[in-house]
Amino acid sequence: MQRHDIWRRVEHDVQQARKHAPDGYEAVVRVFVAGRPDPIALGFVETRRPPDETWVRFEAAAPAPTEGDETIPAECYWVHVPESCILGVEIIYQRAGAEPIGFRYEARDE
């Protein structure tokens, strides 16, 4: 498996989990990182293509801002870690809240 394949697989699994979610539940992606006591509920993950850039950028899931509002929600935070610190990724169902939680992956060449 190549470095970025795991995130493409997670994205695929999330799409399937959303499609087949039980009524009243939503799929949530959580990543476990060495040195953190709790997993990060992911909203976005970014990786880099060059083999010497092994850092991963995680953006915590947060409610989507209203259209036209560029304010970053107070619940939002970012974590930058080397790939070697990622212990695991899980997709779970949780009761749906007022705001849906999303997940997005992006690989950048630069």
C-alpha positions in Angstrom: 0.0 0.0 0.0 1.3 3.4 -0.9 1.5 6.3 1.6 -1.7 8.0 0.5 -3.8 4.9 -0.2 -5.1 4.8 3.4 -6.8 8.2 3.1 -8.5 7.3 -0.2 -9.7 4.1 1.5 -11.0 6.0 4.4 -12.9 8.4 2.1 -14.4 5.5 0.3 -15.5 3.8 3.5 -17.0 7.1 4.9 -19.1 7.5 1.7 -20.3 3.9 2.1 -21.0 4.4 5.8 -23.0 7.6 5.1 -25.0 5.8 2.4 -25.9 3.0 4.7 -26.1 4.8 8.0 -28.8 3.8 10.4 -31.6 6.4 10.9 -30.5 9.1 13.3 -26.8 8.3 13.0 -23.8 9.8 11.1 -20.4 8.5 10.2 -17.5 10.1 12.0 -13.8 9.6 11.2 -11.4 9.6 14.2 -7.6 9.3 14.0 -5.5 8.2 16.9 -2.1 10.0 17.2 0.8 9.1 19.4 1.0 11.5 22.4 -2.6 12.5 22.4 -5.0 11.0 24.9 -8.1 11.3 22.8 -8.6 10.7 19.0 -9.2 13.6 16.7 -12.6 13.7 15.0 -11.6 14.6 11.5 -13.1 17.1 9.1 -10.2 17.3 6.7 -6.8 15.6 6.1 -4.0 16.8 3.9 -0.9 14.9 2.8 2.0 15.8 0.5 3.2 13.8 -2.5 7.0 14.3 -2.3 8.6 11.3 -0.4 10.5 13.6 1.9 7.4 15.4 3.1 5.9 12.9 5.5 3.9 15.4 7.5 0.1 15.1 7.7 -2.2 18.0 8.4 -5.5 17.2 10.3 -8.3 19.7 10.7 -10.7 18.8 13.4 -14.4 18.5 12.5 -16.4 21.6 13.3 -19.8 22.9 12.3 -19.9 24.3 8.8 -20.1 28.1 8.8 -23.2 29.7 7.3 -22.9 30.7 3.7 -21.0 34.0 3.3 -19.5 33.8 6.8 -15.7 33.3 6.7 -15.3 33.1 10.5 -13.5 30.0 11.6 -15.6 28.1 14.2 -14.1 28.2 17.7 -14.2 24.4 17.9 -11.9 24.1 14.9 -8.2 23.3 15.4 -5.3 21.9 13.3 -2.8 19.2 14.1 0.4 18.6 12.1 2.2 15.3 12.7 4.7 13.0 11.0 3.0 10.0 9.4 4.8 7.8 11.8 2.8 9.2 14.7 -0.5 8.0 13.3 -1.6 4.9 15.3 -4.9 4.2 13.6 -8.0 5.5 11.9 -11.5 4.5 12.7 -15.0 5.2 11.3 -17.8 5.1 13.8 -21.5 6.0 13.9 -22.7 8.5 16.4 -26.1 10.0 16.9 -26.6 12.8 14.4 -26.4 16.3 15.8 -27.8 19.5 14.6 -24.7 20.1 12.4 -23.4 17.3 10.1 -19.8 16.4 10.4 -17.9 16.0 7.2 -14.6 14.4 6.0 -12.4 15.4 3.1 -9.0 14.3 1.9 -6.6 16.2 -0.3 -3.1 15.2 -1.6 -1.1 18.1 -2.8 1.9 18.0 -5.2 3.5 21.2 -4.1 
